Amino acid sequence: MAKPDGYIEIRFGPRWKYISPARADAIAMATSELLENAVKYGASEDTHCIVQAFPDTGVIQASVTNQATEKNAADIRALYNKIMTGDPLEAYITQMREAATRTDGKSQLGLVRIRYETGADIQLDITPTHQVTITIIVK
């Protein structure tokens, strides 16, 4: 049977006890934010999401990958560099203040919200062809 155009595949195992509800909620919120932005700003309809649980370490990891334009890849790099410095709460407040004055309809709050609310480690990888992967790691 062929896979539909869009689907979500999440595999966990072998026991639910390794995934606390708080971390699962954090991953769900963060992954939702990442997917929304990947679809909204992607240069193609090919967005990938992988969620993994590592029972031995208690880590849950989610990665979202999409193809971006050169400009969008540069924009996400600049935003990432900006929001990953300093205290997460301070970065969130600063970004909320900027969002309140923007006139382009973009809040740019997704990544900074993830950083503040989940306490996740956030990694950004951009290939020379502008494929963007954002990975969040929640312990």
N, C-alpha and C positions, 0 to 999 in steps of 0.2 A: 504494500500500500504506500503510495506517495505521500510525503509530508506536505501539509498545506503551506501556503505562502508565508504565513506567520504562525509561530508556535513558541511555547516556553517549555523547556525541558529542565527539570531540577531533580537531581539525584541526591539523596541522603541515605546514610546507613552506617552501621547496621542498627544503631539504637538512637531513639529520639532524645534520651537523657543527655546526650552530648551537646544538644542545642537548646539553650535556655530560651524561653519565650521572648525575653527582652532582646537578645541578640538576633533572634529570628525576625522580630519586628523592625529592628534597626536595619537589617539586611534588606527586608522587603521595602522599606521606605527609600533607602539609598538606591537600590536597584531600580525602583520605579522612577526616581529622579533621573538617574543616568540614562535609562531607556527613553524617557520622554525627550531629553535633550539630544540623544543620538538620532532619534527619528526626526525631530524638529530641525536640526542643523546638519544632518547628514547629506552627503552629495550623491547617495544612492539609496536604494531600498534594501540594502544588504547589511543589516545590523545583527550582531551576534551577542548573546548573553550566556555566560557560564557561571553557575553558582555551585560552589563546592564546600563540603564540610570535611574537616580533618579531625577525626575523633581522638587521635593520639595527642594532639596539641590543643584541642578545643577551639581551633580557628575556623571561622567561616569566611570564605572569600568569594567575591563576585566581580566579574570582569565584563565590561561592555565594550564592544569594538564596532566602529563604523568608519566609513570612508568620508573624509571631509575635504572641503576645498582648501586651497593654500591659505586663504584669508581666515577661514574658520579654524584651521589648525593653529595658525599664529595667534588668533584671539584666545583659544582655549589655553595655549601655553602661557600667554601673558596673564590670564585670569588665575590659572593654577599657581604661577609664581607669586602672584599678589596675595592670594588667600592662604597660602601655605606658610607664610611667615608670621611669626609672633603668636600670641595667644589666640586660640580658636574663638573664644567669645568676642574678643576685640575685633577680630577679622569679620565675624558675623555682623556685629553692630555697624561697623564701617560700611560693609556691603549693603546692609539694609538702608542706611542713610543715603547711599548713592542710588539705590534702586528707587527710592521715593522721589528722586529728582530727575530720573531718566524720562525721556520723551519718546524713545524708540520701542516701548512695550516689552523690553527685555529686562528681567529683574537681575539676572546673573546671581541668583541666590542658591542654586542647586548644590554645587560643590561645597560652598562654605557652610551650608546647612548640614550637609552630610558630615563634614569635618567636626562641626560643633556638636550636633545631636548624637552622633554615633561614637565619637572618639576613635573612629577608624583611621588606620593608616591608609592614605590615598596615594596611589602611584599613577603617573601619567607616562604613556609611551606613544610617541608619534614617529612613524616611519618616514623615510624620505619621500614616499609617495602619498603622504598625508593620511595614512590610516591611523586613527586615534583609538587607543585602548586606555580606559580608566579602570583601575583595579582598586577595590576597597577590601581591607582585611580587618575583620572584627575579632577580637580575642575575648 
